[in-house]
Amino acid sequence: MGQKSTPTSLRIGLNRHFSHTWFADRLFGSLFHQQKKCQEFVQTLLKSIGVRTERSHFQQAPHSLRMHSFFCDPRIFESQYQTKLASLVTTGFFQNASQLFVFSPDQPQKKFSWFLTQQQKTWDEAKKFMIINFFLLQYQKAKSKKISVYQTPLETKNHLIFGRYQKTANKASEVQFYQKHISQILTHYAKSEVSWHPVKVKSSTKTAHFIAHQAANQLEQNTPFRQIFKHLVQTVKKEETIQGFKITCAGRLGGAEMARVESKRFGQTSLHTFFQKIEYASVCAYTPYGLIGVKVWVSYKPNT
């Protein structure tokens, strides 16, 4: 029975707790639909910048929702994520702090001369409101990102020029800005207070979900299955808490005409022992030859 059922459901109550905590009586269906949509939104958002997440924990209260999303960001893909983030921060919602200021401290003279050439004596109402709203947004963004903005003595007849002296922005404050923005979107959709908390896992071999996604990404890049398994064995050996793992891939591996199933195992994975801590994950790899199913079982050492 251990190999025919999901190891996660078999071990609930023995050495594993529930992933979700709901406080509801007759609103079970609506809460399930709401949390599924929230999870899909976060997955789509993180996938657009190259980060995948499949594991989320929900804590549902009568009028609030607490969501924790676990994602992995290996250093080998860090440069790739930064290039994808560069195209994302140019949008209206994810705008970089350096783009919120027109006047750069590196070239104050050029900006000042450009401002003098663009000087006008009369302004219509639309431009006036546009400038006021722009400086209000500057102040709000600078306040949220802990950036100090000071006035300079440079003034013209119809303009007041602001210079900026930007202190070192804390990375934690930047994360809180994006975190708060995503929480507001989820709150507007769910019609209740939603607090979203991203959790970064440093190692990609901590859980079965990250191992399965890593194998699926390499299969989509036409990497041979044996090479994937050899790389996973080298990385899993460095983890002191993992006792063993098993991976199975089914489909047209390598573009073969006939589908086959290949399975590899490293270490000890006792599926029949219910008190053994085992985590299970299954994902699909989208290849030009069709879908390839990936299943991963990870066994942890006792007292971990």
KOLPAMAR-110122 format. One record per residue (C-alpha): residue in three letters; residue number from 1; x, y negated, z. Coordinates in steps of 0.001 Angstrom, whole numbers, plus 524288, in hexadecimal, padded with zeros to 5 digits. Example, Ala and Ser with C-alpha at 12.3 -4.5 7.8 and 13.67 -1.06 7.14 Angstrom:
<pts>
- resn	resi	x	y	z
- ALA	1	8300C	81194	81E78 .
- SER	2	83566	80424	81BE4 .
</pts>
This chain:
<pts>
- resn	resi	x	y	z
- MET	1	80000	80000	80000 .
- GLY	2	80B5A	7F6CE	80247 .
- GLN	3	80EBB	7F681	7F3D0 .
- LYS	4	800AF	7F4E7	7EF04 .
- SER	5	7FC8B	7E942	7F755 .
- THR	6	8026D	7DBDC	7F928 .
- PRO	7	80C8B	7DC9C	8041B .
- THR	8	80899	7CF28	808C4 .
- SER	9	7FA77	7D2CC	80BCC .
- LEU	10	7FE5E	7DFAC	81221 .
- ARG	11	80749	7D8EC	81BE4 .
- ILE	12	7FE31	7CDF6	82039 .
- GLY	13	7FC98	7CF3E	82ED0 .
- LEU	14	808C3	7D7A0	8306B .
- ASN	15	81433	7CEE5	82CD5 .
- ARG	16	80DE6	7C495	82439 .
- HIS	17	80411	7B9A6	8263C .
- PHE	18	7FA07	7B3E6	81D11 .
- SER	19	7FEEE	7A9DC	8134C .
- HIS	20	7F2A8	7A17E	814A1 .
- THR	21	7EB27	79D12	8209A .
- TRP	22	7DD10	798FE	81E21 .
- PHE	23	7D348	79329	82782 .
- ALA	24	7C67B	79519	8203E .
- ASP	25	7B9D5	79CAE	82167 .
- ARG	26	7B16C	79BDD	81530 .
- LEU	27	7BA59	7938B	80C92 .
- PHE	28	7C364	79EBF	80929 .
- GLY	29	7C15E	79E11	7FA76 .
- SER	30	7C319	78F5D	7F92A .
- LEU	31	7CF67	78F73	8019B .
- PHE	32	7D564	79A5D	7F997 .
- HIS	33	7D289	7930D	7ECE7 .
- GLN	34	7D7F1	78654	7F291 .
- GLN	35	7E4A8	78C5A	7F742 .
- LYS	36	7E691	79396	7EA73 .
- LYS	37	7E572	786EC	7E2CE .
- CYS	38	7EECB	77FE3	7EC04 .
- GLN	39	7F8B2	78AC0	7EA96 .
- GLU	40	7F7B2	78A81	7DBBA .
- PHE	41	7F996	77BBB	7DB9F .
- VAL	42	8060A	77C83	7E3CB .
- GLN	43	80B3D	787C9	7DB9E .
- THR	44	808FD	78038	7CEF9 .
- LEU	45	80F5B	7740D	7D493 .
- LEU	46	81B8D	77B10	7D95F .
- LYS	47	81C7E	78321	7CCEE .
- SER	48	81D1C	77696	7C4DA .
- ILE	49	82A0D	77321	7CB6A .
- GLY	50	82F76	780F4	7CA9F .
- VAL	51	82C02	785E7	7D83C .
- ARG	52	822F9	79168	7DA53 .
- THR	53	81B4C	794A8	7E664 .
- GLU	54	811B8	79F8F	7E8C2 .
- ARG	55	8116B	79FEB	7F783 .
- SER	56	808E9	7964B	7FECF .
- HIS	57	80358	79680	80C89 .
- PHE	58	7F64E	79001	80F9C .
- GLN	59	7F0D2	78BD5	81CB8 .
- GLN	60	7E2A6	7880A	81AEB .
- ALA	61	7DBB8	78011	82557 .
- PRO	62	7CD87	77B59	824AC .
- HIS	63	7D145	76E3E	81E84 .
- SER	64	7DFA9	76F84	81B13 .
- LEU	65	7E8F8	77858	813AB .
- ARG	66	7F757	77A9C	81644 .
- MET	67	7FF1A	78064	80AF2 .
- HIS	68	80D32	7853F	80B01 .
- SER	69	81374	78874	7FDE5 .
- PHE	70	8203A	78FFA	7FD89 .
- PHE	71	82924	78DDE	7F1EE .
- CYS	72	8372A	79106	7EE9B .
- ASP	73	840CA	787EE	7E802 .
- PRO	74	84D7E	78F2A	7E51B .
- ARG	75	85994	786ED	7E2B7 .
- ILE	76	85C44	78D9B	7D5BF .
- PHE	77	84FFD	78739	7D02D .
- GLU	78	851A5	77A25	7D701 .
- SER	79	8567E	772F6	7CAE7 .
- GLN	80	84B3A	77882	7C301 .
- TYR	81	8414C	773B2	7CD04 .
- GLN	82	84743	76626	7CD4A .
- THR	83	845CA	764AB	7BE9F .
- LYS	84	83781	76897	7BF9F .
- LEU	85	8357C	75F4C	7CAFE .
- ALA	86	83B10	7541B	7C2FA .
- SER	87	82F9D	7550E	7B98B .
- LEU	88	82606	7563F	7C4D9 .
- VAL	89	82A18	74A50	7CCBC .
- THR	90	827A0	74139	7C133 .
- THR	91	818F5	7432C	7C237 .
- GLY	92	80FF1	73A4A	7C9E1 .
- PHE	93	80E4A	742F3	7D5CC .
- PHE	94	81C54	747B3	7D6D9 .
- GLN	95	823D2	73B28	7D483 .
- ASN	96	831CE	739C3	7D8E3 .
- ALA	97	8350C	72F73	7E303 .
- SER	98	83EFF	72900	7D9FC .
- GLN	99	83464	726F8	7CFA4 .
- LEU	100	82BBB	71F20	7D8D8 .
- PHE	101	834D9	71369	7D878 .
- VAL	102	836ED	70B1D	7CC75 .
- PHE	103	84314	70461	7D171 .
- SER	104	84EE7	70D19	7D2C7 .
- PRO	105	859AD	708BA	7DC1B .
- ASP	106	863D2	70CEA	7D220 .
- GLN	107	85FDB	702EA	7C806 .
- PRO	108	859C0	6F75A	7CF20 .
- GLN	109	85EA7	6ED2F	7C58B .
- LYS	110	858D7	6F3CD	7B9AA .
- LYS	111	84BB1	6F559	7C03C .
- PHE	112	84BD8	6E745	7C4A7 .
- SER	113	84EFE	6E22B	7B703 .
- TRP	114	84468	6EAE0	7B13A .
- PHE	115	83AB9	6E58B	7BAF7 .
- LEU	116	83E13	6D790	7B733 .
- THR	117	83BCD	6DA63	7A8D0 .
- GLN	118	82E96	6E055	7ABCE .
- GLN	119	82A5D	6D4CE	7B42A .
- GLN	120	81D08	6CF2B	7B12D .
- LYS	121	815F2	6C386	7B6B1 .
- THR	122	80841	6C927	7B631 .
- TRP	123	803AC	6D6C7	7B9B6 .
- ASP	124	7F698	6DD03	7B71B .
- GLU	125	7EEFD	6E3B2	7C1CA .
- ALA	126	7F205	6F177	7BD08 .
- LYS	127	800AE	6EF6A	7BDFE .
- LYS	128	7FF72	6E959	7CB65 .
- PHE	129	7F822	6F4FA	7D0F0 .
- MET	130	8018D	6FE2B	7CA17 .
- ILE	131	80D6A	6F7F5	7D097 .
- ILE	132	806E5	6F7C9	7DDFE .
- ASN	133	80342	7061B	7DD08 .
- PHE	134	810E1	70976	7D86D .
- PHE	135	8178F	70334	7E429 .
- LEU	136	80DAE	70944	7ED72 .
- LEU	137	81114	7169F	7E7F3 .
- GLN	138	81F75	7135E	7E9A0 .
- TYR	139	81D54	7104B	7F7E7 .
- GLN	140	81550	71C7F	7FA9B .
- LYS	141	81EE4	72587	7F3D2 .
- ALA	142	82A8A	71F41	7FA80 .
- LYS	143	823DD	7207C	807AB .
- SER	144	820AE	72ED9	805B1 .
- LYS	145	82E70	7320C	8010D .
- LYS	146	8352B	72A1B	80BCD .
- ILE	147	83B40	72087	8022B .
- SER	148	83DAE	712C7	806FE .
- VAL	149	839D2	707F0	7FDAC .
- TYR	150	83E63	6FA06	80040 .
- GLN	151	83BD2	6ED3E	7F96E .
- THR	152	846F7	6E648	7F2A8 .
- PRO	153	8484B	6D777	7F17C .
- LEU	154	84710	6D882	7E2AF .
- GLU	155	83A74	6D19C	7DEE8 .
- THR	156	83593	6CBE6	7D23C .
- LYS	157	82A71	6C2C2	7CF9E .
- ASN	158	82008	6CD00	7CD91 .
- HIS	159	8265A	6D960	7D2C4 .
- LEU	160	82BC7	6DEBA	7DF4D .
- ILE	161	83668	6E89F	7DCE4 .
- PHE	162	83846	6F3D3	7E674 .
- GLY	163	8456A	6FA4A	7E808 .
- ARG	164	846C2	70731	7EEC4 .
- TYR	165	85095	70CDE	7F822 .
- GLN	166	84D80	71B27	7F883 .
- LYS	167	85202	72315	80402 .
- THR	168	854FB	73175	802B6 .
- ALA	169	847B3	737C9	80120 .
- ASN	170	84586	74383	80985 .
- LYS	171	8423D	74FF3	8022C .
- ALA	172	83854	75395	80C6C .
- SER	173	830A0	74732	809BD .
- GLU	174	83061	74A2B	7FB2F .
- VAL	175	82B27	757CA	7FDCD .
- GLN	176	820BB	7520E	806AD .
- PHE	177	81C86	748C6	7FBDE .
- TYR	178	81A01	753B2	7F20A .
- GLN	179	81461	75C56	7FCB0 .
- LYS	180	80A9F	751F1	800AB .
- HIS	181	806D5	74F62	7F294 .
- ILE	182	803F5	75DC4	7EFE1 .
- SER	183	7FC66	75EC8	7FC9C .
- GLN	184	7F3DD	75354	7F874 .
- ILE	185	7F0C1	759E1	7EB73 .
- LEU	186	7ED11	76688	7F24A .
- THR	187	7E4E7	75EFC	7FC42 .
- HIS	188	7DD6A	7582D	7F165 .
- TYR	189	7DA95	76527	7EAD0 .
- ALA	190	7D745	76D23	7F6F1 .
- LYS	191	7CEDA	76266	7FD1C .
- SER	192	7D5BC	764EE	80A10 .
- GLU	193	7E294	76142	81055 .
- VAL	194	7EDB6	76939	80A5C .
- SER	195	7FBBD	768C8	80F26 .
- TRP	196	805A1	76F39	80619 .
- HIS	197	812EE	77345	80B72 .
- PRO	198	81D5E	77871	80212 .
- VAL	199	8272D	781FA	807DB .
- LYS	200	833FA	7843E	800BF .
- VAL	201	83A86	79186	801B9 .
- LYS	202	84910	79103	7FF0E .
- SER	203	84ADF	79F32	7FAD5 .
- SER	204	84373	7A507	7EF55 .
- THR	205	8443E	7B2B7	7F52E .
- LYS	206	83D6E	7AFF5	80211 .
- THR	207	83021	7B4DF	7FDB4 .
- ALA	208	82ACA	7BDFD	7F362 .
- HIS	209	823A7	7B2D6	7EC7F .
- PHE	210	8302E	7AB9B	7E951 .
- ILE	211	836FC	7B804	7E4C4 .
- ALA	212	82B84	7BB5E	7DBEB .
- HIS	213	82B41	7ADB4	7D60F .
- GLN	214	839DC	7ADE5	7D3F7 .
- ALA	215	838E6	7BAE7	7CCCC .
- ALA	216	82D64	7B5F2	7C4B4 .
- ASN	217	834D7	7A9B7	7C0A1 .
- GLN	218	84061	7B1E8	7BC30 .
- LEU	219	83780	7BB29	7B4AD .
- GLU	220	831A4	7AF87	7AD94 .
- GLN	221	83F90	7ABFA	7A992 .
- ASN	222	84182	7B998	7A3A3 .
- THR	223	84AD7	7BE10	7AE4F .
- PRO	224	84C46	7CCF7	7AF08 .
- PHE	225	845B9	7D387	7BA95 .
- ARG	226	85216	7DA52	7BF47 .
- GLN	227	85975	7CD89	7BF52 .
- ILE	228	84E99	7C74B	7C768 .
- PHE	229	84F14	7D270	7D13D .
- LYS	230	85DE3	7D1A3	7D24A .
- HIS	231	85D23	7C30C	7D508 .
- LEU	232	85280	7C505	7DF4C .
- VAL	233	85A87	7CF5B	7E647 .
- GLN	234	8660E	7C60D	7E746 .
- THR	235	85DA4	7BB54	7ED24 .
- VAL	236	855D3	7C424	7F63E .
- LYS	237	8623E	7C9C2	7FC1C .
- LYS	238	86544	7BC47	801AB .
- GLU	239	85878	7BC01	80945 .
- GLU	240	85A31	7C1DA	816C8 .
- THR	241	84BA1	7C35E	8196F .
- ILE	242	84842	7CB7C	80D50 .
- GLN	243	84964	7DA33	80E70 .
- GLY	244	84609	7DD7E	80067 .
- PHE	245	83D49	7DA2A	7F4E4 .
- LYS	246	8369C	7E096	7E959 .
- ILE	247	83324	7DA58	7DC45 .
- THR	248	82A8E	7DFC0	7D161 .
- CYS	249	82881	7D9F0	7C3DA .
- ALA	250	81E41	7DEF3	7BA50 .
- GLY	251	81C61	7DA8B	7AC40 .
- ARG	252	823CF	7D8F2	79F99 .
- LEU	253	8310E	7D717	7A5CB .
- GLY	254	83AFB	7D17F	79C53 .
- GLY	255	830CA	7D086	7919C .
- ALA	256	82F6F	7DF49	79014 .
- GLU	257	82423	7E46F	78804 .
- MET	258	81FCF	7EDBA	792C3 .
- ALA	259	81D29	7E891	7A062 .
- ARG	260	82407	7EF27	7ABAF .
- VAL	261	82598	7EE10	7BA5B .
- GLU	262	832C4	7EC51	7C0BD .
- SER	263	834E9	7EC79	7CF55 .
- LYS	264	84110	7EA50	7D783 .
- ARG	265	84348	7EB39	7E616 .
- PHE	266	84DD6	7E66A	7EF34 .
- GLY	267	84EBE	7E9FC	7FD7D .
- GLN	268	84364	7EF4E	80558 .
- THR	269	8350D	7EC36	802BE .
- SER	270	82C49	7F49C	80B4E .
- LEU	271	81E99	7F222	80631 .
- HIS	272	818D6	7FD4C	80E3A .
- THR	273	81D83	7F778	81B18 .
- PHE	274	81355	7ED52	81ECF .
- PHE	275	81BB9	7E719	82958 .
- GLN	276	8263B	7E42F	81F2F .
- LYS	277	82614	7D5DF	81B2D .
- ILE	278	823AB	7D5D2	80C83 .
- GLU	279	81FA2	7CA99	803BD .
- TYR	280	81986	7CC95	7F65F .
- ALA	281	817F9	7C394	7EA9D .
- SER	282	8137A	7C54D	7DC8C .
- VAL	283	8149C	7BB7D	7D16D .
- CYS	284	813E3	7BB72	7C296 .
- ALA	285	81E9C	7B769	7B92F .
- TYR	286	819C0	7B121	7AC90 .
- THR	287	8225E	7B597	7A150 .
- PRO	288	820A3	7B4E4	79273 .
- TYR	289	81E19	7C395	7928B .
- GLY	290	8134E	7C2F4	79CBD .
- LEU	291	811B6	7C30F	7AB69 .
- ILE	292	81B62	7CA2D	7B41B .
- GLY	293	816FC	7CD89	7C1CE .
- VAL	294	820CC	7CBE8	7CCD4 .
- LYS	295	81ECE	7D205	7DA4B .
- VAL	296	8281A	7D02F	7E5AB .
- TRP	297	82893	7D6A3	7F315 .
- VAL	298	831E1	7D11F	7FD4C .
- SER	299	834CD	7D841	80A01 .
- TYR	300	839EF	7D0AE	815B4 .
- LYS	301	84214	7D58F	820F4 .
- PRO	302	83B78	7D7AC	82E25 .
- ASN	303	83B14	7CC80	837F4 .
- THR	304	83C58	7C1FE	82D61 .
</pts>
